[in-house]
Amino acid sequence: MFPPYDAPLTSGQRFILLVLTLVFPPLLFVYVVAFYWFRDTYPQRAQSIAGVGFTFMQGVLLVVLLVAVFQFLASLAARF
């Protein structure tokens, strides 16, 4: 189906990219560029790279939601 050189990223490679993105968030733009660069020639690799960026953004959204919930609960507790 797909050639062997178009293998998706391994779980270790994805983990390293997520950690690097935590340290250097502008890597998200690199993921977008890499996705569009590789989407025609290496589609599995491109999907895997995009998945790393998507996973990072899900984590950011989760943190934002948790902070908002805790702030709301703290404001409710301060009233009583």
Secondary structure, 3 states (H helix, E strand, C coil): CCCHHHCCCCHHHHHHHHHHHHHCCCHHHHHHHHHHHHCCCCHHHHHHHHHHHHHHHHHHHHHHHHHHHHHHHHHHHHHC
